[in-house]
Amino acid sequence: MADQKKTRTTIEIHNRPYTIIGTESESHIKLVASLVDQKMKEIQTHSQYLDTASLAVLTAVNTMNDYMKLKEEYASLLGAMRKGKEE
């Protein structure tokens, strides 16, 4: 990973600019930022009085919950596929 070229991409989340440095493509970073911004807006519509820090934490918790559910589904599907190959 140390050999990969790092890029610097400036994105905007919740009307604030951030500079992301990483090995992912600029389009990937912008897509991720867009999804985070979209999730924050979605949560803010239900909880309009949250400050930015609370909104960010709630967004992170919701996103991690979604991630864990997908991971569990993936593991379950892999298990079903392996079981199907054994039969």
PALUM-759974 format. One line per 8 residues: their letters; for each residue x, y, z of N, C-alpha, C, O. Coordinates in steps of 0.001 Angstrom, whole numbers, plus 500000, padded with zeros to 6 digits. Layout:
! PALUM-759974
A = X:Y:Z:X:Y:Z:X:Y:Z:X:Y:Z  ...
END
This chain:
! PALUM-759974
MADQKKTR = 500815:498816:500000:500000:500000:500000:500863:501254:500000:500442:502286:499476  502030:501193:500560:502920:502347:500594:503344:502782:499194:503729:503932:498984  503271:501852:498237:503670:502146:496871:502588:502882:496082:502881:503460:495036  501343:502871:496566:500262:503494:495832:500340:505013:495930:500660:505572:496979  500041:505659:494817:500067:507119:494768:498844:507679:495490:497718:507242:495256  499077:508629:496349:497996:509268:497081:497541:510511:496336:498344:511245:495761  496241:510728:496362:495676:511911:495735:495003:512768:496799:494613:512281:497861  494880:514030:496495:494239:514986:497401:492958:515447:496711:492990:515957:495591
TTIEIHNR = 491834:515261:497396:490543:515631:496832:489793:516499:497839:489683:516143:499012  489287:517619:497384:488483:518475:498248:487013:518191:497977:486549:518227:496837  486301:517911:499050:484877:517584:498951:484110:518497:499903:484710:519237:500682  482793:518442:499835:481962:519224:500748:480926:518302:501379:480211:517578:500686  480860:518342:502706:479865:517582:503446:479209:518541:504430:479886:519222:505201  477899:518583:504391:477117:519454:505287:477605:520904:505197:477782:521590:506204  477814:521336:503970:478226:522714:503650:479597:523105:504208:479877:524288:504402  480444:522111:504462:481805:522402:504941:482804:521676:504051:482624:520497:503745
PYTIIGTE = 483855:522373:503635:484862:521719:502786:485811:520851:503616:486172:521201:504740  486204:519722:503045:487188:518826:503644:488149:518390:502555:487754:518213:501402  489403:518219:502917:490390:517688:501984:490710:516273:502419:491134:516031:503549  490499:515344:501502:490736:513922:501749:491990:513517:500989:492116:513786:499794  492913:512872:501684:494128:512364:501051:494084:510852:501150:493981:510294:502242  494162:510192:500002:494101:508730:500007:494438:508146:498661:494769:508859:497713  494347:506843:498596:494710:506130:497372:493503:505843:496469:493667:505362:495348  492325:506132:496947:491125:505923:496126:491046:506993:495038:491646:508062:495154
SESHIKLV = 490301:506687:493987:490147:507661:492905:489319:508851:493375:488539:508748:494321  489501:509969:492705:488753:511177:493042:487249:510930:492925:486473:511396:493760  486841:510203:491895:485409:509936:491717:484858:509083:492861:483723:509286:493292  485648:508137:493352:485213:507298:494471:485057:508145:495741:484064:508020:496457  486028:508990:496009:485980:509845:497196:484781:510786:497122:484098:510999:498123  484524:511345:495953:483388:512244:495795:482066:511503:495965:481115:512057:496518  481994:510263:495501:480786:509464:495675:480542:509190:497152:479421:509353:497634  481571:508777:497871:481447:508507:499302:481007:509772:500040:480114:509718:500885
ASLVDQKM = 481624:510896:499727:481271:512164:500367:479816:512528:500083:479104:513006:500966  479389:512301:498866:478013:512584:498487:477034:511719:499279:475988:512200:499713  477371:510452:499464:476511:509550:500236:476450:509961:501703:475386:509900:502320  477581:510378:502263:477603:510852:503649:476749:512108:503779:475949:512221:504708  476912:513044:502865:476142:514284:502885:474646:513986:502766:473828:514583:503466  474304:513071:501886:472911:512685:501683:472327:512078:502959:471199:512395:503337  473090:511204:503624:472632:510567:504862:472452:511614:505963:471490:511547:506729  473365:512572:506048:473240:513634:507050:471973:514456:506807:471262:514793:507753
KEIQTHSQ = 471694:514775:505561:470479:515536:505237:469231:514741:505585:468259:515295:506097  469259:513444:505306:468131:512569:505618:467857:512555:507129:466711:512695:507556  468898:512388:507918:468752:512354:509372:468316:513714:509893:467503:513799:510813  468854:514777:509310:468517:516125:509764:467046:516455:509534:466474:517246:510284  466424:515870:508518:465006:516133:508280:464152:515590:509425:463071:516115:509692  464627:514547:510102:463884:513964:511223:464294:514574:512566:463535:514499:513533  465459:515162:512635:465996:515738:513873:466618:517094:513554:467840:517234:513529  465778:518079:513312:466231:519369:512808:467066:520176:513793:467766:521102:513382
YLDTASLA = 467011:519853:515072:467682:520683:516062:469016:520109:516529:469579:520590:517513  469532:519093:515845:470836:518534:516206:471952:519483:515788:471897:520077:514711  472967:519626:516643:474139:520385:516214:474952:519500:515266:474695:518301:515153  475915:520087:514599:476673:519366:513571:477389:518141:514125:477402:517091:513482  477983:518260:515308:478705:517127:515890:477753:515968:516194:478063:514815:515892  476609:516266:516783:475626:515216:517087:475089:514585:515808:474894:513371:515737  474854:515410:514810:474385:514917:513518:475423:513991:512883:475076:512951:512323  476694:514374:512973:477762:513542:512416:477859:512195:513133:478037:511158:512494
VLTAVNTM = 477740:512215:514465:477810:510960:515228:476613:510080:514891:476774:508877:514688  475435:510648:514828:474243:509876:514492:474349:509302:513077:473920:508175:512829  474910:510065:512165:475134:509583:510804:476117:508419:510809:475893:507422:510122  477191:508528:511564:478181:507448:511659:477555:506184:512243:477803:505084:511749  476745:506335:513292:476097:505172:513915:475140:504510:512928:475131:503285:512801  474341:505304:512235:473415:504751:511239:474153:504051:510107:473745:502976:509666  475225:504652:509642:476004:504079:508548:476664:502770:508981:476677:501802:508221  477203:502737:510183:477831:501511:510680:476790:500415:510883:477073:499242:510637
NDYMKLKE = 475603:500779:511323:474522:499809:511463:474182:499196:510098:474040:497979:509978  474053:500037:509084:473785:499545:507723:474909:498624:507254:474657:497579:506655  476145:499017:507530:477315:498222:507138:477292:496848:507813:477531:495830:507163  477006:496821:509103:476985:495553:509838:475884:494621:509309:476091:493413:509196  474731:495182:508990:473643:494378:508420:474072:493775:507081:473831:492596:506825  474704:494579:506233:475171:494078:504938:476230:492996:505107:476237:492005:504377  477123:493190:506070:478164:492208:506342:477558:490876:506784:477999:489810:506354  476545:490950:507646:475863:489741:508099:475150:489044:506941:475197:487819:506830
EYASLLGA = 474498:489813:506089:473829:489252:504908:474842:488573:503990:474597:487479:503482  475961:489221:503787:477015:488680:502934:477532:487358:503496:477688:486386:502757  477795:487320:504789:478278:486088:505429:477243:484982:505309:477590:483825:505073  475985:485329:505469:474906:484346:505346:474820:483796:503918:474664:482593:503714  474924:484696:502938:474893:484260:501534:476091:483379:501188:475952:482378:500485  477272:483757:501688:478457:482924:501455:478276:481540:502057:478619:480534:501436  477735:481495:503268:477482:480214:503914:476507:479366:503122:476704:478159:502981  475456:479984:502603:474466:479259:501801:475089:478748:500503:474787:477639:500062
MRKGKEE = 475960:479555:499892:476622:479126:498656:477550:477944:498921:477571:476979:498157  478306:478024:499997:479224:476930:500343:478452:475667:500662:478855:474571:500273  477362:475813:501356:476530:474657:501705:475966:474036:500428:475897:472814:500299  475566:474888:499490:475030:474408:498211:476076:473659:497409:475732:472698:496720  477324:474053:497468:478397:473382:496735:478723:472024:497357:479143:471105:496654  478532:471897:498662:478836:470654:499346:477803:469579:499062:478099:468387:499140  476593:470004:498734:475510:469025:498502:475552:468425:497131:474710:467592:496796
END
